[in-house]
Amino acid sequence: MTVRSWPSDFEADERQFVGEVGLEAGSSVEGCLPPAVLRAAESGVLPDLVRGVVAAHVAVCSRCRALRDDLTSLEPEGLAPAEEARIRARLAVASGSPVRARRVMWRPALALAASAMLAFVWFARDGWREGPLPPVTAPRRAPAGPARTSVLQPIKPALQLPASVLLRRGSSSETADRLARALAAWRRDGYQDAARDFEQVARALPSEPHAHFYLGVARLLAGDAAGAIVPLTRARRLASPPLADEATWYLALARAHTGQIDAAIRELTRLCGNGGSRSAEGCVALQELMTRSP
Amino acid sequence: MKGFDQLYRRHVDALFRFAVRQVGRRDIAEEITSEAFLALHRNQDRIDEAQLPAWLYTVVRNRAVDYWRRQAAEQRALLEYEQGRPTMTEPRSLLEHSLSRNKALKPVHRVCLILRYVYGMERGEIAQETGLSEVQVKGHLQYGRRLLRSQLAGARR
């Protein structure tokens, strides 16, 4: 085992604890084996060479022997929703046909969430058609009342433009005017006008991810899903999380609304698995997309 | 044979857990589980339903053997080094002495504590190695630290 330093997610209480028990970073695991190897040794799947090394080592190393015994007594947790969504996504892409989600019945809270999800998808299926999704119409703010019919229908995101946008190189009073007009149009849901002005802002500030992001979303909300793809792709390339996750989300919607279902599944699979701000929504959208009638 | 969907729903969770035990990592177990069901999908016309789920488990096991064979090839130099090294025979740290003596700690607590404070793993890595969630790992670590602290405090008195 290679020697390690303390993990990057160490908390203050843990630093205190390692001091109390006299542990130092990078000093303790010389000569020991990786935990995954210890665990797999009991399953009989290791090559002969590795099995021999493990057997010889645990015969004399009390730490690895104890860790092996403890690891093999653990029962792994079952599939998490995100993990299952990724498995089904792989199967759908490789086999060319969607796979229905399994029913989760083993915990009441998760059973409730699964039932809500199935009802959600079932409700959405009534209006479902083959091929590309219905055109984007009547974009609306996030509703305060009952849930929207499909998670794949885009919702206008909150406007979160950092003040630094206008401090970027290339910015001018004309760009500031354009941006002000774009924001005014956005606020009154005038997405075609907003897209026209955001496009000028994005040309003036080509390295500003927010400009490309709001251009892409404005086009999507205005019904031009195809025109949204390039700016959203650029926004994702330029941005870091959470904006990069937002760009991926709307990019997935744009792909879905232009009939690029495989590409949409790839984007949603990426979101579903990354544990970011859109992860849960990505998993729900992935399931919805894959339970569509062929 | 029953529909593929039905077979998938019936067996995927248990097969995944089996895969985690074979390779020790959830992300690799995901890939192997996917490959097993893909193989079933491609061969379902040729497979007798009476062969399931044993057929699926055999595919997972074979994939696990392939995985470890690739790992061994990549780590051959490390393994040769390890074979020649002297190994520790007794726990070195106060932590490990305490772990072996504290009967209130279960295997899952000991594993989390060792992987965190001796191997220096991040919570996400521990979750991957053990099959637990990160929230569970965090909870087990907090519980373990509390127990060990009270044990150490009792020993000092």
HADDOCK unambig.tbl for C-alpha pairs under 7 A between the chains (distance, minus, plus):
assign (segid A and resid 4 and name CA) (segid B and resid 119 and name CA) 6.91 0.50 0.50
assign (segid A and resid 4 and name CA) (segid B and resid 120 and name CA) 6.01 0.50 0.50
assign (segid A and resid 5 and name CA) (segid B and resid 120 and name CA) 6.32 0.50 0.50
assign (segid A and resid 6 and name CA) (segid B and resid 120 and name CA) 5.26 0.50 0.50
assign (segid A and resid 7 and name CA) (segid B and resid 120 and name CA) 5.68 0.50 0.50
assign (segid A and resid 7 and name CA) (segid B and resid 121 and name CA) 5.81 0.50 0.50
assign (segid A and resid 7 and name CA) (segid B and resid 122 and name CA) 5.16 0.50 0.50
assign (segid A and resid 8 and name CA) (segid B and resid 122 and name CA) 6.94 0.50 0.50
assign (segid A and resid 9 and name CA) (segid B and resid 122 and name CA) 6.31 0.50 0.50
assign (segid A and resid 21 and name CA) (segid B and resid 94 and name CA) 5.63 0.50 0.50
assign (segid A and resid 21 and name CA) (segid B and resid 95 and name CA) 5.63 0.50 0.50
assign (segid A and resid 22 and name CA) (segid B and resid 93 and name CA) 6.96 0.50 0.50
assign (segid A and resid 22 and name CA) (segid B and resid 94 and name CA) 6.58 0.50 0.50
assign (segid A and resid 23 and name CA) (segid B and resid 93 and name CA) 6.73 0.50 0.50
assign (segid A and resid 28 and name CA) (segid B and resid 118 and name CA) 5.85 0.50 0.50
assign (segid A and resid 29 and name CA) (segid B and resid 118 and name CA) 6.63 0.50 0.50
assign (segid A and resid 29 and name CA) (segid B and resid 119 and name CA) 6.16 0.50 0.50
assign (segid A and resid 31 and name CA) (segid B and resid 82 and name CA) 6.52 0.50 0.50
assign (segid A and resid 31 and name CA) (segid B and resid 85 and name CA) 6.70 0.50 0.50
assign (segid A and resid 31 and name CA) (segid B and resid 87 and name CA) 5.57 0.50 0.50
assign (segid A and resid 36 and name CA) (segid B and resid 23 and name CA) 6.70 0.50 0.50
assign (segid A and resid 36 and name CA) (segid B and resid 24 and name CA) 4.58 0.50 0.50
assign (segid A and resid 36 and name CA) (segid B and resid 129 and name CA) 6.20 0.50 0.50
assign (segid A and resid 39 and name CA) (segid B and resid 24 and name CA) 6.33 0.50 0.50
assign (segid A and resid 40 and name CA) (segid B and resid 21 and name CA) 6.61 0.50 0.50
assign (segid A and resid 40 and name CA) (segid B and resid 22 and name CA) 5.31 0.50 0.50
assign (segid A and resid 40 and name CA) (segid B and resid 23 and name CA) 5.89 0.50 0.50
assign (segid A and resid 40 and name CA) (segid B and resid 24 and name CA) 6.36 0.50 0.50
assign (segid A and resid 43 and name CA) (segid B and resid 22 and name CA) 5.94 0.50 0.50
assign (segid A and resid 45 and name CA) (segid B and resid 22 and name CA) 6.87 0.50 0.50
assign (segid A and resid 45 and name CA) (segid B and resid 64 and name CA) 6.48 0.50 0.50
assign (segid A and resid 45 and name CA) (segid B and resid 65 and name CA) 4.92 0.50 0.50
assign (segid A and resid 46 and name CA) (segid B and resid 65 and name CA) 6.36 0.50 0.50
assign (segid A and resid 46 and name CA) (segid B and resid 68 and name CA) 5.78 0.50 0.50
assign (segid A and resid 47 and name CA) (segid B and resid 68 and name CA) 6.74 0.50 0.50
assign (segid A and resid 47 and name CA) (segid B and resid 69 and name CA) 5.91 0.50 0.50
assign (segid A and resid 50 and name CA) (segid B and resid 72 and name CA) 6.80 0.50 0.50
assign (segid A and resid 53 and name CA) (segid B and resid 83 and name CA) 6.20 0.50 0.50
assign (segid A and resid 57 and name CA) (segid B and resid 87 and name CA) 6.96 0.50 0.50
assign (segid A and resid 60 and name CA) (segid B and resid 87 and name CA) 6.84 0.50 0.50
assign (segid A and resid 60 and name CA) (segid B and resid 89 and name CA) 5.55 0.50 0.50
assign (segid A and resid 61 and name CA) (segid B and resid 87 and name CA) 6.22 0.50 0.50
assign (segid A and resid 61 and name CA) (segid B and resid 88 and name CA) 5.40 0.50 0.50
assign (segid A and resid 61 and name CA) (segid B and resid 89 and name CA) 4.73 0.50 0.50
assign (segid A and resid 62 and name CA) (segid B and resid 89 and name CA) 5.71 0.50 0.50
assign (segid A and resid 62 and name CA) (segid B and resid 90 and name CA) 6.01 0.50 0.50
assign (segid A and resid 62 and name CA) (segid B and resid 91 and name CA) 6.91 0.50 0.50
assign (segid A and resid 63 and name CA) (segid B and resid 91 and name CA) 6.19 0.50 0.50
assign (segid A and resid 67 and name CA) (segid B and resid 111 and name CA) 6.43 0.50 0.50
assign (segid A and resid 70 and name CA) (segid B and resid 107 and name CA) 4.80 0.50 0.50
assign (segid A and resid 70 and name CA) (segid B and resid 108 and name CA) 6.94 0.50 0.50
assign (segid A and resid 70 and name CA) (segid B and resid 111 and name CA) 6.41 0.50 0.50
assign (segid A and resid 71 and name CA) (segid B and resid 111 and name CA) 6.67 0.50 0.50
assign (segid A and resid 74 and name CA) (segid B and resid 108 and name CA) 6.57 0.50 0.50
assign (segid A and resid 76 and name CA) (segid B and resid 17 and name CA) 5.76 0.50 0.50
assign (segid A and resid 76 and name CA) (segid B and resid 20 and name CA) 6.84 0.50 0.50
assign (segid A and resid 76 and name CA) (segid B and resid 130 and name CA) 6.61 0.50 0.50
assign (segid A and resid 76 and name CA) (segid B and resid 131 and name CA) 4.52 0.50 0.50
assign (segid A and resid 76 and name CA) (segid B and resid 132 and name CA) 6.39 0.50 0.50
assign (segid A and resid 77 and name CA) (segid B and resid 131 and name CA) 5.45 0.50 0.50
assign (segid A and resid 77 and name CA) (segid B and resid 132 and name CA) 5.59 0.50 0.50
assign (segid A and resid 78 and name CA) (segid B and resid 13 and name CA) 5.87 0.50 0.50
assign (segid A and resid 78 and name CA) (segid B and resid 17 and name CA) 6.19 0.50 0.50
assign (segid A and resid 79 and name CA) (segid B and resid 13 and name CA) 5.79 0.50 0.50
assign (segid A and resid 79 and name CA) (segid B and resid 16 and name CA) 6.97 0.50 0.50
assign (segid A and resid 83 and name CA) (segid B and resid 30 and name CA) 7.00 0.50 0.50
assign (segid A and resid 87 and name CA) (segid B and resid 30 and name CA) 6.46 0.50 0.50
assign (segid A and resid 87 and name CA) (segid B and resid 34 and name CA) 5.39 0.50 0.50
assign (segid A and resid 90 and name CA) (segid B and resid 34 and name CA) 6.73 0.50 0.50
assign (segid A and resid 91 and name CA) (segid B and resid 34 and name CA) 6.48 0.50 0.50
assign (segid A and resid 91 and name CA) (segid B and resid 38 and name CA) 6.17 0.50 0.50
assign (segid A and resid 99 and name CA) (segid B and resid 5 and name CA) 5.90 0.50 0.50
assign (segid A and resid 100 and name CA) (segid B and resid 5 and name CA) 6.05 0.50 0.50
assign (segid A and resid 101 and name CA) (segid B and resid 9 and name CA) 6.94 0.50 0.50
assign (segid A and resid 102 and name CA) (segid B and resid 9 and name CA) 4.53 0.50 0.50
